[in-house]
């Protein structure tokens, strides 16, 4: 795998995990008063959000580990 594809794969993975993290924790609430409708949002840490957060934290160490394993050894040859 070329270095560019390797970097691009982890960048896409990171963006997808960040999007899922925000989407799974975001809650939209609509309240109505006599004259207005209020829309507000809040972020709630659900179990799914926690799992995605852990996966998101593990992306960087995995990236560094795989990069060292595959590309630093191939550069020395």
HTML snippet that shows the backbone in 3Dmol.js (N, CA, C, O; Angstrom):
<script src="https://3Dmol.org/build/3Dmol-min.js"></script>
<div id="view" style="width:600px;height:400px;position:relative"></div>
<script>
const pdb = `
ATOM      1  N   UNK A   1       0.847  -1.169   0.000  1.00  0.00           N
ATOM      2  CA  UNK A   1       0.000   0.000   0.000  1.00  0.00           C
ATOM      3  C   UNK A   1       0.897   1.239   0.000  1.00  0.00           C
ATOM      4  O   UNK A   1       1.845   1.330   0.780  1.00  0.00           O
ATOM      5  N   UNK A   2       0.595   2.164  -0.861  1.00  0.00           N
ATOM      6  CA  UNK A   2       1.382   3.390  -0.914  1.00  0.00           C
ATOM      7  C   UNK A   2       1.136   4.233   0.333  1.00  0.00           C
ATOM      8  O   UNK A   2       0.093   4.129   0.979  1.00  0.00           O
ATOM      9  N   UNK A   3       2.120   5.070   0.654  1.00  0.00           N
ATOM     10  CA  UNK A   3       2.003   5.918   1.838  1.00  0.00           C
ATOM     11  C   UNK A   3       0.816   6.867   1.733  1.00  0.00           C
ATOM     12  O   UNK A   3       0.144   7.134   2.730  1.00  0.00           O
ATOM     13  N   UNK A   4       0.555   7.377   0.536  1.00  0.00           N
ATOM     14  CA  UNK A   4      -0.548   8.320   0.359  1.00  0.00           C
ATOM     15  C   UNK A   4      -1.888   7.646   0.637  1.00  0.00           C
ATOM     16  O   UNK A   4      -2.757   8.238   1.276  1.00  0.00           O
ATOM     17  N   UNK A   5      -2.061   6.419   0.164  1.00  0.00           N
ATOM     18  CA  UNK A   5      -3.303   5.689   0.414  1.00  0.00           C
ATOM     19  C   UNK A   5      -3.441   5.333   1.887  1.00  0.00           C
ATOM     20  O   UNK A   5      -4.536   5.370   2.448  1.00  0.00           O
ATOM     21  N   UNK A   6      -2.334   4.992   2.496  1.00  0.00           N
ATOM     22  CA  UNK A   6      -2.320   4.665   3.920  1.00  0.00           C
ATOM     23  C   UNK A   6      -2.766   5.876   4.741  1.00  0.00           C
ATOM     24  O   UNK A   6      -3.628   5.754   5.610  1.00  0.00           O
ATOM     25  N   UNK A   7      -2.183   7.039   4.467  1.00  0.00           N
ATOM     26  CA  UNK A   7      -2.541   8.264   5.184  1.00  0.00           C
ATOM     27  C   UNK A   7      -3.988   8.648   4.911  1.00  0.00           C
ATOM     28  O   UNK A   7      -4.712   9.055   5.820  1.00  0.00           O
ATOM     29  N   UNK A   8      -4.405   8.519   3.663  1.00  0.00           N
ATOM     30  CA  UNK A   8      -5.768   8.879   3.283  1.00  0.00           C
ATOM     31  C   UNK A   8      -6.787   7.967   3.968  1.00  0.00           C
ATOM     32  O   UNK A   8      -7.849   8.427   4.386  1.00  0.00           O
ATOM     33  N   UNK A   9      -6.469   6.697   4.082  1.00  0.00           N
ATOM     34  CA  UNK A   9      -7.368   5.747   4.745  1.00  0.00           C
ATOM     35  C   UNK A   9      -7.576   6.129   6.206  1.00  0.00           C
ATOM     36  O   UNK A   9      -8.706   6.130   6.693  1.00  0.00           O
ATOM     37  N   UNK A  10      -6.502   6.450   6.897  1.00  0.00           N
ATOM     38  CA  UNK A  10      -6.642   6.825   8.304  1.00  0.00           C
ATOM     39  C   UNK A  10      -7.300   8.188   8.462  1.00  0.00           C
ATOM     40  O   UNK A  10      -7.992   8.414   9.455  1.00  0.00           O
ATOM     41  N   UNK A  11      -7.111   9.085   7.535  1.00  0.00           N
ATOM     42  CA  UNK A  11      -7.792  10.374   7.588  1.00  0.00           C
ATOM     43  C   UNK A  11      -9.297  10.191   7.415  1.00  0.00           C
ATOM     44  O   UNK A  11     -10.083  10.794   8.145  1.00  0.00           O
ATOM     45  N   UNK A  12      -9.698   9.365   6.460  1.00  0.00           N
ATOM     46  CA  UNK A  12     -11.126   9.094   6.242  1.00  0.00           C
ATOM     47  C   UNK A  12     -11.716   8.390   7.460  1.00  0.00           C
ATOM     48  O   UNK A  12     -12.820   8.723   7.890  1.00  0.00           O
ATOM     49  N   UNK A  13     -10.999   7.428   8.016  1.00  0.00           N
ATOM     50  CA  UNK A  13     -11.459   6.726   9.215  1.00  0.00           C
ATOM     51  C   UNK A  13     -11.656   7.688  10.377  1.00  0.00           C
ATOM     52  O   UNK A  13     -12.644   7.589  11.103  1.00  0.00           O
ATOM     53  N   UNK A  14     -10.734   8.609  10.557  1.00  0.00           N
ATOM     54  CA  UNK A  14     -10.832   9.586  11.632  1.00  0.00           C
ATOM     55  C   UNK A  14     -12.029  10.514  11.437  1.00  0.00           C
ATOM     56  O   UNK A  14     -12.760  10.789  12.388  1.00  0.00           O
ATOM     57  N   UNK A  15     -12.233  10.992  10.226  1.00  0.00           N
ATOM     58  CA  UNK A  15     -13.359  11.886   9.945  1.00  0.00           C
ATOM     59  C   UNK A  15     -14.687  11.156  10.156  1.00  0.00           C
ATOM     60  O   UNK A  15     -15.628  11.729  10.705  1.00  0.00           O
ATOM     61  N   UNK A  16     -14.766   9.906   9.728  1.00  0.00           N
ATOM     62  CA  UNK A  16     -15.993   9.127   9.923  1.00  0.00           C
ATOM     63  C   UNK A  16     -16.268   8.910  11.406  1.00  0.00           C
ATOM     64  O   UNK A  16     -17.409   9.054  11.847  1.00  0.00           O
ATOM     65  N   UNK A  17     -15.250   8.569  12.175  1.00  0.00           N
ATOM     66  CA  UNK A  17     -15.445   8.350  13.609  1.00  0.00           C
ATOM     67  C   UNK A  17     -15.825   9.632  14.339  1.00  0.00           C
ATOM     68  O   UNK A  17     -16.646   9.595  15.255  1.00  0.00           O
ATOM     69  N   UNK A  18     -15.247  10.760  13.955  1.00  0.00           N
ATOM     70  CA  UNK A  18     -15.627  12.040  14.571  1.00  0.00           C
ATOM     71  C   UNK A  18     -17.075  12.365  14.244  1.00  0.00           C
ATOM     72  O   UNK A  18     -17.822  12.813  15.114  1.00  0.00           O
ATOM     73  N   UNK A  19     -17.479  12.145  12.998  1.00  0.00           N
ATOM     74  CA  UNK A  19     -18.865  12.403  12.604  1.00  0.00           C
ATOM     75  C   UNK A  19     -19.836  11.510  13.370  1.00  0.00           C
ATOM     76  O   UNK A  19     -20.867  11.981  13.850  1.00  0.00           O
ATOM     77  N   UNK A  20     -19.512  10.224  13.487  1.00  0.00           N
ATOM     78  CA  UNK A  20     -20.367   9.308  14.241  1.00  0.00           C
ATOM     79  C   UNK A  20     -20.418   9.672  15.720  1.00  0.00           C
ATOM     80  O   UNK A  20     -21.465   9.548  16.354  1.00  0.00           O
ATOM     81  N   UNK A  21     -19.295  10.120  16.270  1.00  0.00           N
ATOM     82  CA  UNK A  21     -19.235  10.523  17.670  1.00  0.00           C
ATOM     83  C   UNK A  21     -20.183  11.687  17.939  1.00  0.00           C
ATOM     84  O   UNK A  21     -20.946  11.665  18.905  1.00  0.00           O
ATOM     85  N   UNK A  22     -20.132  12.692  17.087  1.00  0.00           N
ATOM     86  CA  UNK A  22     -20.999  13.862  17.261  1.00  0.00           C
ATOM     87  C   UNK A  22     -22.456  13.487  17.005  1.00  0.00           C
ATOM     88  O   UNK A  22     -23.342  13.894  17.755  1.00  0.00           O
ATOM     89  N   UNK A  23     -22.706  12.711  15.950  1.00  0.00           N
ATOM     90  CA  UNK A  23     -24.076  12.345  15.599  1.00  0.00           C
ATOM     91  C   UNK A  23     -24.731  11.476  16.678  1.00  0.00           C
ATOM     92  O   UNK A  23     -25.918  11.636  16.962  1.00  0.00           O
ATOM     93  N   UNK A  24     -23.981  10.575  17.269  1.00  0.00           N
ATOM     94  CA  UNK A  24     -24.570   9.677  18.267  1.00  0.00           C
ATOM     95  C   UNK A  24     -24.833  10.377  19.596  1.00  0.00           C
ATOM     96  O   UNK A  24     -25.686   9.937  20.366  1.00  0.00           O
ATOM     97  N   UNK A  25     -24.117  11.453  19.872  1.00  0.00           N
ATOM     98  CA  UNK A  25     -24.292  12.134  21.145  1.00  0.00           C
ATOM     99  C   UNK A  25     -25.157  13.374  21.081  1.00  0.00           C
ATOM    100  O   UNK A  25     -25.527  13.917  22.122  1.00  0.00           O
ATOM    101  N   UNK A  26     -25.488  13.835  19.888  1.00  0.00           N
ATOM    102  CA  UNK A  26     -26.250  15.071  19.728  1.00  0.00           C
ATOM    103  C   UNK A  26     -27.739  14.801  19.896  1.00  0.00           C
ATOM    104  O   UNK A  26     -28.280  13.861  19.312  1.00  0.00           O
ATOM    105  N   UNK A  27     -28.387  15.623  20.688  1.00  0.00           N
ATOM    106  CA  UNK A  27     -29.828  15.497  20.893  1.00  0.00           C
ATOM    107  C   UNK A  27     -30.458  16.869  20.637  1.00  0.00           C
ATOM    108  O   UNK A  27     -30.076  17.861  21.258  1.00  0.00           O
ATOM    109  N   UNK A  28     -31.416  16.914  19.724  1.00  0.00           N
ATOM    110  CA  UNK A  28     -32.115  18.155  19.381  1.00  0.00           C
ATOM    111  C   UNK A  28     -33.432  18.188  20.143  1.00  0.00           C
ATOM    112  O   UNK A  28     -34.200  17.226  20.109  1.00  0.00           O
ATOM    113  N   UNK A  29     -33.691  19.294  20.829  1.00  0.00           N
ATOM    114  CA  UNK A  29     -34.901  19.446  21.627  1.00  0.00           C
ATOM    115  C   UNK A  29     -35.660  20.668  21.106  1.00  0.00           C
ATOM    116  O   UNK A  29     -35.087  21.740  20.911  1.00  0.00           O
ATOM    117  N   UNK A  30     -36.950  20.480  20.887  1.00  0.00           N
ATOM    118  CA  UNK A  30     -37.782  21.594  20.440  1.00  0.00           C
ATOM    119  C   UNK A  30     -38.817  21.886  21.521  1.00  0.00           C
ATOM    120  O   UNK A  30     -39.601  21.013  21.894  1.00  0.00           O
ATOM    121  N   UNK A  31     -38.813  23.113  22.015  1.00  0.00           N
ATOM    122  CA  UNK A  31     -39.800  23.534  23.008  1.00  0.00           C
ATOM    123  C   UNK A  31     -40.580  24.702  22.436  1.00  0.00           C
ATOM    124  O   UNK A  31     -40.048  25.498  21.663  1.00  0.00           O
ATOM    125  N   UNK A  32     -41.836  24.799  22.819  1.00  0.00           N
ATOM    126  CA  UNK A  32     -42.696  25.864  22.303  1.00  0.00           C
ATOM    127  C   UNK A  32     -43.225  26.696  23.459  1.00  0.00           C
ATOM    128  O   UNK A  32     -43.641  26.175  24.494  1.00  0.00           O
ATOM    129  N   UNK A  33     -43.197  27.999  23.252  1.00  0.00           N
ATOM    130  CA  UNK A  33     -43.841  28.915  24.179  1.00  0.00           C
ATOM    131  C   UNK A  33     -45.063  29.478  23.462  1.00  0.00           C
ATOM    132  O   UNK A  33     -45.432  28.995  22.391  1.00  0.00           O
ATOM    133  N   UNK A  34     -45.674  30.464  24.028  1.00  0.00           N
ATOM    134  CA  UNK A  34     -46.867  31.033  23.402  1.00  0.00           C
ATOM    135  C   UNK A  34     -46.572  31.662  22.056  1.00  0.00           C
ATOM    136  O   UNK A  34     -47.382  31.569  21.134  1.00  0.00           O
ATOM    137  N   UNK A  35     -45.421  32.299  21.934  1.00  0.00           N
ATOM    138  CA  UNK A  35     -45.144  33.046  20.708  1.00  0.00           C
ATOM    139  C   UNK A  35     -43.981  32.504  19.881  1.00  0.00           C
ATOM    140  O   UNK A  35     -43.825  32.887  18.722  1.00  0.00           O
ATOM    141  N   UNK A  36     -43.178  31.637  20.441  1.00  0.00           N
ATOM    142  CA  UNK A  36     -41.987  31.164  19.728  1.00  0.00           C
ATOM    143  C   UNK A  36     -41.768  29.673  19.897  1.00  0.00           C
ATOM    144  O   UNK A  36     -42.221  29.051  20.858  1.00  0.00           O
ATOM    145  N   UNK A  37     -41.058  29.130  18.930  1.00  0.00           N
ATOM    146  CA  UNK A  37     -40.595  27.746  19.032  1.00  0.00           C
ATOM    147  C   UNK A  37     -39.077  27.785  19.182  1.00  0.00           C
ATOM    148  O   UNK A  37     -38.377  28.354  18.345  1.00  0.00           O
ATOM    149  N   UNK A  38     -38.586  27.186  20.235  1.00  0.00           N
ATOM    150  CA  UNK A  38     -37.158  27.178  20.521  1.00  0.00           C
ATOM    151  C   UNK A  38     -36.580  25.816  20.161  1.00  0.00           C
ATOM    152  O   UNK A  38     -37.119  24.779  20.546  1.00  0.00           O
ATOM    153  N   UNK A  39     -35.496  25.833  19.430  1.00  0.00           N
ATOM    154  CA  UNK A  39     -34.794  24.598  19.096  1.00  0.00           C
ATOM    155  C   UNK A  39     -33.413  24.675  19.737  1.00  0.00           C
ATOM    156  O   UNK A  39     -32.658  25.620  19.508  1.00  0.00           O
ATOM    157  N   UNK A  40     -33.105  23.686  20.526  1.00  0.00           N
ATOM    158  CA  UNK A  40     -31.801  23.668  21.189  1.00  0.00           C
ATOM    159  C   UNK A  40     -31.197  22.276  21.060  1.00  0.00           C
ATOM    160  O   UNK A  40     -31.891  21.298  20.782  1.00  0.00           O
ATOM    161  N   UNK A  41     -29.932  22.219  21.263  1.00  0.00           N
ATOM    162  CA  UNK A  41     -29.231  20.947  21.174  1.00  0.00           C
ATOM    163  C   UNK A  41     -28.359  20.729  22.388  1.00  0.00           C
ATOM    164  O   UNK A  41     -27.888  21.673  23.023  1.00  0.00           O
ATOM    165  N   UNK A  42     -28.158  19.471  22.692  1.00  0.00           N
ATOM    166  CA  UNK A  42     -27.254  19.134  23.788  1.00  0.00           C
ATOM    167  C   UNK A  42     -26.506  17.870  23.409  1.00  0.00           C
ATOM    168  O   UNK A  42     -26.945  17.091  22.563  1.00  0.00           O
ATOM    169  N   UNK A  43     -25.380  17.690  24.051  1.00  0.00           N
ATOM    170  CA  UNK A  43     -24.549  16.523  23.793  1.00  0.00           C
ATOM    171  C   UNK A  43     -24.638  15.605  24.994  1.00  0.00           C
ATOM    172  O   UNK A  43     -24.319  16.001  26.115  1.00  0.00           O
ATOM    173  N   UNK A  44     -25.077  14.369  24.754  1.00  0.00           N
ATOM    174  CA  UNK A  44     -25.251  13.397  25.822  1.00  0.00           C
ATOM    175  C   UNK A  44     -24.332  12.212  25.557  1.00  0.00           C
ATOM    176  O   UNK A  44     -24.323  11.654  24.460  1.00  0.00           O
ATOM    177  N   UNK A  45     -23.565  11.837  26.563  1.00  0.00           N
ATOM    178  CA  UNK A  45     -22.656  10.696  26.425  1.00  0.00           C
ATOM    179  C   UNK A  45     -23.423   9.396  26.649  1.00  0.00           C
ATOM    180  O   UNK A  45     -23.654   8.990  27.788  1.00  0.00           O
ATOM    181  N   UNK A  46     -23.809   8.757  25.566  1.00  0.00           N
ATOM    182  CA  UNK A  46     -24.470   7.457  25.646  1.00  0.00           C
ATOM    183  C   UNK A  46     -23.400   6.366  25.591  1.00  0.00           C
ATOM    184  O   UNK A  46     -22.213   6.651  25.436  1.00  0.00           O
ATOM    185  N   UNK A  47     -23.837   5.122  25.718  1.00  0.00           N
ATOM    186  CA  UNK A  47     -22.881   4.013  25.653  1.00  0.00           C
ATOM    187  C   UNK A  47     -22.238   3.924  24.266  1.00  0.00           C
ATOM    188  O   UNK A  47     -21.042   3.661  24.145  1.00  0.00           O
ATOM    189  N   UNK A  48     -23.040   4.144  23.225  1.00  0.00           N
ATOM    190  CA  UNK A  48     -22.509   4.115  21.863  1.00  0.00           C
ATOM    191  C   UNK A  48     -21.486   5.226  21.649  1.00  0.00           C
ATOM    192  O   UNK A  48     -20.463   5.018  20.997  1.00  0.00           O
ATOM    193  N   UNK A  49     -21.763   6.392  22.193  1.00  0.00           N
ATOM    194  CA  UNK A  49     -20.829   7.514  22.075  1.00  0.00           C
ATOM    195  C   UNK A  49     -19.512   7.201  22.768  1.00  0.00           C
ATOM    196  O   UNK A  49     -18.446   7.568  22.273  1.00  0.00           O
ATOM    197  N   UNK A  50     -19.576   6.531  23.899  1.00  0.00           N
ATOM    198  CA  UNK A  50     -18.359   6.160  24.621  1.00  0.00           C
ATOM    199  C   UNK A  50     -17.526   5.158  23.827  1.00  0.00           C
ATOM    200  O   UNK A  50     -16.301   5.263  23.780  1.00  0.00           O
ATOM    201  N   UNK A  51     -18.191   4.188  23.206  1.00  0.00           N
ATOM    202  CA  UNK A  51     -17.478   3.192  22.400  1.00  0.00           C
ATOM    203  C   UNK A  51     -16.810   3.864  21.199  1.00  0.00           C
ATOM    204  O   UNK A  51     -15.653   3.580  20.891  1.00  0.00           O
ATOM    205  N   UNK A  52     -17.529   4.741  20.532  1.00  0.00           N
ATOM    206  CA  UNK A  52     -16.953   5.448  19.383  1.00  0.00           C
ATOM    207  C   UNK A  52     -15.805   6.341  19.833  1.00  0.00           C
ATOM    208  O   UNK A  52     -14.812   6.470  19.117  1.00  0.00           O
ATOM    209  N   UNK A  53     -15.920   6.955  20.998  1.00  0.00           N
ATOM    210  CA  UNK A  53     -14.843   7.783  21.538  1.00  0.00           C
ATOM    211  C   UNK A  53     -13.586   6.981  21.817  1.00  0.00           C
ATOM    212  O   UNK A  53     -12.477   7.439  21.542  1.00  0.00           O
ATOM    213  N   UNK A  54     -13.756   5.785  22.362  1.00  0.00           N
ATOM    214  CA  UNK A  54     -12.595   4.914  22.615  1.00  0.00           C
ATOM    215  C   UNK A  54     -11.951   4.519  21.290  1.00  0.00           C
ATOM    216  O   UNK A  54     -10.727   4.543  21.166  1.00  0.00           O
ATOM    217  N   UNK A  55     -12.761   4.156  20.301  1.00  0.00           N
ATOM    218  CA  UNK A  55     -12.216   3.820  18.978  1.00  0.00           C
ATOM    219  C   UNK A  55     -11.482   5.014  18.372  1.00  0.00           C
ATOM    220  O   UNK A  55     -10.438   4.861  17.737  1.00  0.00           O
ATOM    221  N   UNK A  56     -12.037   6.187  18.575  1.00  0.00           N
ATOM    222  CA  UNK A  56     -11.401   7.403  18.062  1.00  0.00           C
ATOM    223  C   UNK A  56     -10.050   7.649  18.725  1.00  0.00           C
ATOM    224  O   UNK A  56      -9.106   8.090  18.068  1.00  0.00           O
ATOM    225  N   UNK A  57      -9.952   7.369  20.016  1.00  0.00           N
ATOM    226  CA  UNK A  57      -8.674   7.537  20.714  1.00  0.00           C
ATOM    227  C   UNK A  57      -7.662   6.477  20.291  1.00  0.00           C
ATOM    228  O   UNK A  57      -6.458   6.722  20.364  1.00  0.00           O
ATOM    229  N   UNK A  58      -8.116   5.313  19.852  1.00  0.00           N
ATOM    230  CA  UNK A  58      -7.211   4.247  19.438  1.00  0.00           C
ATOM    231  C   UNK A  58      -6.730   4.379  17.997  1.00  0.00           C
ATOM    232  O   UNK A  58      -5.834   3.646  17.580  1.00  0.00           O
ATOM    233  N   UNK A  59      -7.311   5.304  17.231  1.00  0.00           N
ATOM    234  CA  UNK A  59      -6.906   5.463  15.832  1.00  0.00           C
ATOM    235  C   UNK A  59      -5.460   5.959  15.735  1.00  0.00           C
ATOM    236  O   UNK A  59      -4.685   5.437  14.934  1.00  0.00           O
ATOM    237  N   UNK A  60      -5.093   6.947  16.530  1.00  0.00           N
ATOM    238  CA  UNK A  60      -3.741   7.516  16.439  1.00  0.00           C
ATOM    239  C   UNK A  60      -2.654   6.516  16.831  1.00  0.00           C
ATOM    240  O   UNK A  60      -1.679   6.383  16.092  1.00  0.00           O
ATOM    241  N   UNK A  61      -2.773   5.804  17.959  1.00  0.00           N
ATOM    242  CA  UNK A  61      -1.729   4.814  18.257  1.00  0.00           C
ATOM    243  C   UNK A  61      -1.644   3.695  17.218  1.00  0.00           C
ATOM    244  O   UNK A  61      -0.555   3.207  16.917  1.00  0.00           O
ATOM    245  N   UNK A  62      -2.788   3.292  16.673  1.00  0.00           N
ATOM    246  CA  UNK A  62      -2.788   2.261  15.630  1.00  0.00           C
ATOM    247  C   UNK A  62      -2.099   2.764  14.384  1.00  0.00           C
ATOM    248  O   UNK A  62      -1.324   2.040  13.759  1.00  0.00           O
ATOM    249  N   UNK A  63      -2.378   4.009  14.019  1.00  0.00           N
ATOM    250  CA  UNK A  63      -1.736   4.621  12.856  1.00  0.00           C
ATOM    251  C   UNK A  63      -0.221   4.664  13.026  1.00  0.00           C
ATOM    252  O   UNK A  63       0.522   4.298  12.116  1.00  0.00           O
ATOM    253  N   UNK A  64       0.226   5.105  14.179  1.00  0.00           N
ATOM    254  CA  UNK A  64       1.665   5.205  14.432  1.00  0.00           C
ATOM    255  C   UNK A  64       2.314   3.825  14.431  1.00  0.00           C
ATOM    256  O   UNK A  64       3.392   3.645  13.864  1.00  0.00           O
ATOM    257  N   UNK A  65       1.659   2.847  15.067  1.00  0.00           N
ATOM    258  CA  UNK A  65       2.187   1.489  15.117  1.00  0.00           C
ATOM    259  C   UNK A  65       2.312   0.886  13.717  1.00  0.00           C
ATOM    260  O   UNK A  65       3.356   0.338  13.364  1.00  0.00           O
ATOM    261  N   UNK A  66       1.249   0.989  12.927  1.00  0.00           N
ATOM    262  CA  UNK A  66       1.284   0.412  11.580  1.00  0.00           C
ATOM    263  C   UNK A  66       2.262   1.157  10.668  1.00  0.00           C
ATOM    264  O   UNK A  66       2.917   0.545   9.824  1.00  0.00           O
ATOM    265  N   UNK A  67       2.356   2.455  10.839  1.00  0.00           N
ATOM    266  CA  UNK A  67       3.291   3.232  10.021  1.00  0.00           C
ATOM    267  C   UNK A  67       4.729   2.822  10.325  1.00  0.00           C
ATOM    268  O   UNK A  67       5.535   2.653   9.410  1.00  0.00           O
ATOM    269  N   UNK A  68       5.049   2.660  11.605  1.00  0.00           N
ATOM    270  CA  UNK A  68       6.400   2.228  11.967  1.00  0.00           C
ATOM    271  C   UNK A  68       6.673   0.817  11.475  1.00  0.00           C
ATOM    272  O   UNK A  68       7.765   0.521  10.991  1.00  0.00           O
ATOM    273  N   UNK A  69       5.695  -0.037  11.597  1.00  0.00           N
ATOM    274  CA  UNK A  69       5.891  -1.440  11.245  1.00  0.00           C
ATOM    275  C   UNK A  69       6.097  -1.638   9.745  1.00  0.00           C
ATOM    276  O   UNK A  69       6.986  -2.387   9.339  1.00  0.00           O
ATOM    277  N   UNK A  70       5.294  -0.983   8.923  1.00  0.00           N
ATOM    278  CA  UNK A  70       5.354  -1.232   7.486  1.00  0.00           C
ATOM    279  C   UNK A  70       6.288  -0.299   6.734  1.00  0.00           C
ATOM    280  O   UNK A  70       6.988  -0.738   5.821  1.00  0.00           O
ATOM    281  N   UNK A  71       6.315   0.968   7.093  1.00  0.00           N
ATOM    282  CA  UNK A  71       7.042   1.920   6.262  1.00  0.00           C
ATOM    283  C   UNK A  71       8.456   2.192   6.730  1.00  0.00           C
ATOM    284  O   UNK A  71       9.320   2.475   5.900  1.00  0.00           O
ATOM    285  N   UNK A  72       8.726   2.118   7.999  1.00  0.00           N
ATOM    286  CA  UNK A  72      10.105   2.331   8.438  1.00  0.00           C
ATOM    287  C   UNK A  72      10.976   1.124   8.100  1.00  0.00           C
ATOM    288  O   UNK A  72      12.161   1.278   7.803  1.00  0.00           O
ATOM    289  N   UNK A  73      10.398  -0.074   8.143  1.00  0.00           N
ATOM    290  CA  UNK A  73      11.162  -1.267   7.751  1.00  0.00           C
ATOM    291  C   UNK A  73      11.412  -1.287   6.246  1.00  0.00           C
ATOM    292  O   UNK A  73      12.486  -1.699   5.807  1.00  0.00           O
ATOM    293  N   UNK A  74      10.444  -0.852   5.456  1.00  0.00           N
ATOM    294  CA  UNK A  74      10.620  -0.872   4.004  1.00  0.00           C
ATOM    295  C   UNK A  74      11.581   0.220   3.540  1.00  0.00           C
ATOM    296  O   UNK A  74      12.222   0.072   2.499  1.00  0.00           O
ATOM    297  N   UNK A  75      11.693   1.322   4.299  1.00  0.00           N
ATOM    298  CA  UNK A  75      12.638   2.385   3.954  1.00  0.00           C
ATOM    299  C   UNK A  75      14.073   1.936   4.185  1.00  0.00           C
ATOM    300  O   UNK A  75      14.981   2.410   3.503  1.00  0.00           O
ATOM    301  N   UNK A  76      14.297   1.023   5.145  1.00  0.00           N
ATOM    302  CA  UNK A  76      15.658   0.570   5.458  1.00  0.00           C
ATOM    303  C   UNK A  76      16.183  -0.427   4.434  1.00  0.00           C
ATOM    304  O   UNK A  76      17.397  -0.580   4.299  1.00  0.00           O
ATOM    305  N   UNK A  77      15.305  -1.105   3.714  1.00  0.00           N
ATOM    306  CA  UNK A  77      15.733  -2.133   2.748  1.00  0.00           C
ATOM    307  C   UNK A  77      16.402  -1.541   1.544  1.00  0.00           C
ATOM    308  O   UNK A  77      16.816  -2.273   0.646  1.00  0.00           O
TER     309      UNK A  77
END
`;
const viewer = $3Dmol.createViewer("view");
viewer.addModel(pdb, "pdb");
viewer.setStyle({}, {cartoon: {color: "spectrum"}});
viewer.zoomTo();
viewer.render();
</script>
